[in-house]
């Protein structure tokens, strides 16, 4: 996970606009609020996102891009 994506997840969380366990709600909020990197990430990495939400373990930051 890139740090930029993690930062965007924290922006969604801090907004309180959706339950972070609602992956599709997070993806819609991200798309509606121009957080396209997060929206794209969630297309292909739902399991990684879900694992992070369930365990709270900090993600490993990488430089790879995720595009739907």
PLY file of the C-alpha trace (Angstrom):
ply
format ascii 1.0
element vertex 68
property float x
property float y
property float z
element edge 67
property int vertex1
property int vertex2
end_header
0.00 0.00 0.00
1.33 3.41 -0.92
1.45 6.06 1.81
-0.77 8.29 -0.33
-3.50 5.65 -0.24
-3.18 5.26 3.52
-3.44 9.05 3.91
-6.58 9.08 1.78
-8.09 6.30 3.92
-7.45 8.43 6.98
-9.19 11.38 5.30
-12.27 9.22 4.71
-12.16 7.97 8.31
-11.76 11.48 9.71
-14.69 12.71 7.66
-17.05 10.29 9.42
-19.07 10.12 6.20
-19.16 6.31 5.99
-18.46 3.24 8.03
-14.91 2.15 7.20
-16.06 -1.50 7.16
-18.32 -0.63 4.22
-15.75 -1.04 1.45
-18.17 0.06 -1.26
-19.19 3.11 0.78
-15.53 4.06 1.23
-14.93 3.56 -2.48
-17.93 5.72 -3.40
-16.92 8.45 -0.96
-13.36 8.37 -2.33
-14.58 8.65 -5.90
-17.07 11.42 -5.09
-14.38 13.41 -3.27
-11.65 13.06 -5.90
-9.60 10.56 -3.91
-9.08 8.52 -7.06
-5.96 6.69 -5.86
-7.95 5.17 -2.99
-10.94 4.40 -5.21
-8.66 2.62 -7.71
-6.82 0.78 -4.93
-10.07 -0.61 -3.54
-10.97 -2.08 -6.94
-8.12 -4.56 -6.77
-7.10 -4.74 -3.11
-10.28 -5.26 -1.10
-8.74 -8.15 0.84
-5.68 -6.12 1.83
-7.94 -3.23 2.85
-10.23 -5.54 4.80
-7.26 -7.18 6.58
-6.05 -3.72 7.61
-9.51 -2.77 8.91
-9.88 -6.01 10.89
-6.39 -6.21 12.39
-5.37 -2.57 12.63
-1.86 -3.61 11.66
0.00 -0.78 9.97
0.30 -1.28 6.22
3.58 -1.85 4.44
4.19 1.14 2.19
5.28 0.47 -1.38
5.78 2.47 -4.53
3.58 0.31 -6.78
0.50 1.80 -8.37
-2.94 0.19 -8.45
-5.18 0.93 -11.38
-8.58 -0.72 -11.97
0 1
1 2
2 3
3 4
4 5
5 6
6 7
7 8
8 9
9 10
10 11
11 12
12 13
13 14
14 15
15 16
16 17
17 18
18 19
19 20
20 21
21 22
22 23
23 24
24 25
25 26
26 27
27 28
28 29
29 30
30 31
31 32
32 33
33 34
34 35
35 36
36 37
37 38
38 39
39 40
40 41
41 42
42 43
43 44
44 45
45 46
46 47
47 48
48 49
49 50
50 51
51 52
52 53
53 54
54 55
55 56
56 57
57 58
58 59
59 60
60 61
61 62
62 63
63 64
64 65
65 66
66 67
